[in-house]
Amino acid sequence: MRQFRIGSAFGIPIKLDLTFLLVLPLFVWIIGSQVGTLAEQFNQALGTGIAAGALTSPAYLPWVIGTVAAVGLFAGVVLHELGHSVVAMRYGFPIDSITLWIFGGIAQLTEMPEDWRQELAIAIAGPIVSVALGVAFGGAYLLVPESLPAVQFVVGYLAVMNVALAAFNLLPAFPMDGGRVLRALLGRTRPFARATKIAADVGKGFALLMGLVGLLNVNIVLIAIAFFVYVGASNEAQQTVMKAAFEGVTVRDLMTPAGEIRTVTPETTVADLIDRMFRERHTGYPVTKGGELVGLATLEDAQSVRPVERDAFLVEDVMTVDLVTIDAGADAMTAFMRMQEEGVGRLLVADGGEFVGLVTRSDLMTAFKVIESSGFASESGGPGKRRAVERAPEEFRFER
Ligand SMILES: [Zn+2]
């Protein structure tokens, strides 16, 4: 168990990731060990008079201040994520959960909006909450009497950090908030996939820049965030481009129909199965018994038996009986996501409960490459794929 639930708000479960438990003490330490210096910086910047000396005695006081400030900071992160979530829910996108982890918070959207106005509103809502918190703490900072230096410090710290959090998140480094804002703005005049591609490229550029600055300053956190941004930008760009390419393509279009599929029987030996895989250069066979589908035997299944024992084992001993199926009418992207989620390379295609075919990851990847090379990437519009490129952004509605 990597995550545990600590509560909920607006019906959204709020979870802590185990990695967060490493970050919290680190922040307590960073804040606690610097209270004196930070207080002096606040005094200089804001013209206030926090008694910096009073923050360090008794000796445990800095750690109490550090703990309260760190918990307050992460509560601010949760509120930031709730800002995104509440707006997303208003548009009808369910939120799985809000999770605090090593790099802050994530609000898990089950699906991403493709309407630029909705994306803009959802992306900007988090930073708006953070700025509002910063302003509120800033106001409170001016009201706290100087006889309470510890309270003054915590309130001032939270004012500065919430504004900093908003500013950092607004860097146009997709998939951070600023990158989503950028994509939404680009999406006003461009197809969604094109806007994503540009925003992702800008995000990757920023990630490289952050990584470089991180390396020069030996700042491990910055290097890690840069890596996270780079991978996130690449993944989202690839998925979006695929989704646009697969527009209107269903599983039925790409599957191998049942009639053309080579099957094996449960009584086939594993040695014969491997021999067939080698001859037919095929790594997965549906297993049928008297015309009925009973399982799926893949190369991986076959390899679970040691070579010397492959004559003694039958397909029915190693085959997967827990079959992952998909509807023939489902779109190709859904099939791709399904394979990712289930960690499988092939799906059995069903139509009204009947087995009608098989679709593999390589079927999808090959189809994607063909669509892409037929003009999608260059935006000139390939055969049958023009719609995905030429649709006006206004037409991108969420239809599921
Ligand atoms: Zn955010």
Residues whose N, C-alpha, C, O or C-beta is under 5 A from the ligand:
A	BS01	ZN	G126 N169 D177
